[in-house]
Amino acid sequence: MKKLVFVGCGGIAEYHLGNMLGYKADFLDKHGIELAGFCDIIPERAQAFVDKVGSGKAYTDYRTMYDEIQPNIAFICIPPYCHGELDLETFRRGIHAYVEKPVALDLDLAGEILDVIRRNNVITAVGFQCRYGRVSDLARQFCAEHRVAFVDMTRMGGIPGTFWWQKKELSGGQIVEQTIHNFDIVRYALGDPIEVCTFGTRGFVGNVPDYDTEDLTTTIVRFENGALGTFSTGCYAEGPGCCENKIVFSAKDCRLDYHLLDKVVLYDSSAKEEEGASVVKGDGRMRGSNEGVVTKGEGDTGSIAEQTFLKAVLTGDPSQIRSPYSDGIKSLAFTLACNESMAKGGVVRVRTF
Ligand SMILES: NC(=O)c1ccc[n+]([C@@H]2O[C@H](COP(=O)([O-])OP(=O)(O)OC[C@H]3O[C@@H](n4cnc5c(N)ncnc54)[C@H](O)[C@@H]3O)[C@@H](O)[C@H]2O)c1
């Protein structure tokens, strides 16, 4: 029997628990995984999890929970600013953990946590569930088969409801907390960045109490393999007409448009050049006339990410985990380099791990 606990019983924990209750009989019970403990500093939240599951015990202190339950597995679902001693203690105790992104707000701290993970030989996964599934496989395959010169990522959205999100000191800001998913997918498909230069702007978001982060950022990225990228992320959207969530991977005679979790559209070399007086080959206006080949994703991939991690713990083989802590820290480094560039001005090298 393996005992699984939750640390943090807020929004994303509810999502994981909801998934788990969906596959409890077919997966958790079958593999002897018990939902044993739920910890939140807000007692009602932990109790609500016990009520939902119909078993397990609620706690307000993770150490007490760890002492009493002696869990094998933890889902760490706390806000970005809360990482630190909690993670260190989890891994010192040899508990395998699925850690929600971003894994911390400070790279020295994340590096220290990584050292403890390595010393204690625990299995980890970071909550980059978008890496799993068909559309991410296709993006990675596209980048392996074509020499991608340019990546253009755009993600515009609104402001999440949690109190800590709009305070940059607590969340890290939009790039670190939210659009890190998009930065991570580009890393997964194309490879690692070397340096970034980010501009941020404010003044488009109004009437949000305690709001003190950028409304929009644009980053220029240089990748190890020579490609360049522009990444723009904003949280000023107030209506669906504004929103966009797309990564374009562009190679010499083809491109892939990746719509997060939803679909990819391949515009390949079979596209016919558009005919007509307005198109002059070689002047930069050459473009294909086809609609592209659409492949739909399977939708939400959270359950795949969770089960991949749980299987790794059950078998002791972490090879199928697409984002262990040792990799998740690199996406954190990418996004924190953008913050540093905004703060200092100019180009910042991305720290390597
Ligand atoms: N992977 C994804 O797609 C995804 C989606 C949403 C959120 N997240 C991430 O999940 C994390 C949590 O986000 P959320 O929306 O669930 O936040 P939330 O505020 O809804 O929930 C966090 C919970 O953690 C609790 N908590 C804080 N410190 C604690 C401690 N020491 N011990 C026990 N409980 C503690 C809080 O009381 C709160 O209930 C964030 O890092 C966020 O970026 C990931």
The ligand as a Tripos MOL2 file, in Angstrom:
@<TRIPOS>MOLECULE
LIG
   44    48     1     0     0
SMALL
NO_CHARGES

@<TRIPOS>ATOM
      1 N1         -0.2810   23.0920  -13.6420 N.am      1 LIG1
      2 C1         -1.2270   23.9880  -13.8210 C.2       1 LIG1
      3 O1         -1.8150   24.0990  -14.8840 O.2       1 LIG1
      4 C2         -1.5950   24.8970  -12.6900 C.ar      1 LIG1
      5 C3         -2.8430   25.5230  -12.6800 C.ar      1 LIG1
      6 C4         -3.1580   26.3430  -11.6010 C.ar      1 LIG1
      7 C5         -2.2290   26.5640  -10.5870 C.ar      1 LIG1
      8 N2         -1.0170   25.9550  -10.6560 N.ar      1 LIG1
      9 C6          0.0040   26.2110   -9.6190 C.3       1 LIG1
     10 O2         -0.3860   25.5910   -8.4120 O.3       1 LIG1
     11 C7          0.0740   26.3700   -7.3140 C.3       1 LIG1
     12 C8         -1.1110   26.6470   -6.4090 C.3       1 LIG1
     13 O3         -2.0780   27.3750   -7.1160 O.3       1 LIG1
     14 P1         -3.6100   27.3910   -6.6590 P.3       1 LIG1
     15 O4         -4.3490   28.0830   -7.7240 O.co2     1 LIG1
     16 O5         -4.0310   26.0470   -6.2380 O.co2     1 LIG1
     17 O6         -3.5050   28.3560   -5.3690 O.3       1 LIG1
     18 P2         -4.5450   28.4550   -4.1670 P.3       1 LIG1
     19 O7         -4.2170   29.7050   -3.4560 O.co2     1 LIG1
     20 O8         -5.9300   28.2210   -4.6770 O.co2     1 LIG1
     21 O9         -4.1730   27.1800   -3.2670 O.3       1 LIG1
     22 C9         -2.9810   27.0460   -2.5710 C.3       1 LIG1
     23 C10        -3.2800   26.4740   -1.1980 C.3       1 LIG1
     24 O10        -2.0460   26.2060   -0.5290 O.3       1 LIG1
     25 C11        -2.2720   26.4630    0.8530 C.3       1 LIG1
     26 N3         -0.9890   26.5890    1.5510 N.ar      1 LIG1
     27 C12        -0.0920   27.6080    1.5150 C.ar      1 LIG1
     28 N4          0.9650   27.3310    2.2980 N.ar      1 LIG1
     29 C13         0.7470   26.1110    2.8370 C.ar      1 LIG1
     30 C14         1.4770   25.2830    3.7210 C.ar      1 LIG1
     31 N5          2.6660   25.6500    4.2260 N.pl3     1 LIG1
     32 N6          0.9490   24.1010    4.0770 N.ar      1 LIG1
     33 C15        -0.2610   23.7100    3.5920 C.ar      1 LIG1
     34 N7         -1.0000   24.4460    2.7430 N.ar      1 LIG1
     35 C16        -0.4910   25.6320    2.3620 C.ar      1 LIG1
     36 C17        -3.1240   27.7230    0.8520 C.3       1 LIG1
     37 O11        -3.8050   27.9170    2.0680 O.3       1 LIG1
     38 C18        -4.0680   27.4320   -0.3060 C.3       1 LIG1
     39 O12        -5.2660   26.7970    0.0970 O.3       1 LIG1
     40 C19         0.7000   27.6300   -7.9000 C.3       1 LIG1
     41 O13         2.0970   27.5150   -7.9180 O.3       1 LIG1
     42 C20         0.1690   27.6780   -9.3100 C.3       1 LIG1
     43 O14         1.0720   28.2740  -10.2170 O.3       1 LIG1
     44 C21        -0.7030   25.1170  -11.6500 C.ar      1 LIG1
@<TRIPOS>BOND
     1     1     2 1
     2     2     3 2
     3     2     4 1
     4     4     5 ar
     5     4    44 ar
     6     5     6 ar
     7     6     7 ar
     8     7     8 ar
     9     8     9 1
    10     8    44 ar
    11     9    10 1
    12     9    42 1
    13    10    11 1
    14    11    12 1
    15    11    40 1
    16    12    13 1
    17    13    14 1
    18    14    15 2
    19    14    16 1
    20    14    17 1
    21    17    18 1
    22    18    19 2
    23    18    20 1
    24    18    21 1
    25    21    22 1
    26    22    23 1
    27    23    24 1
    28    23    38 1
    29    24    25 1
    30    25    26 1
    31    25    36 1
    32    26    27 ar
    33    26    35 ar
    34    27    28 ar
    35    28    29 ar
    36    29    30 ar
    37    29    35 ar
    38    30    31 1
    39    30    32 ar
    40    32    33 ar
    41    33    34 ar
    42    34    35 ar
    43    36    37 1
    44    36    38 1
    45    38    39 1
    46    40    41 1
    47    40    42 1
    48    42    43 1
@<TRIPOS>SUBSTRUCTURE
     1 LIG1         1 GROUP 0 **** ****
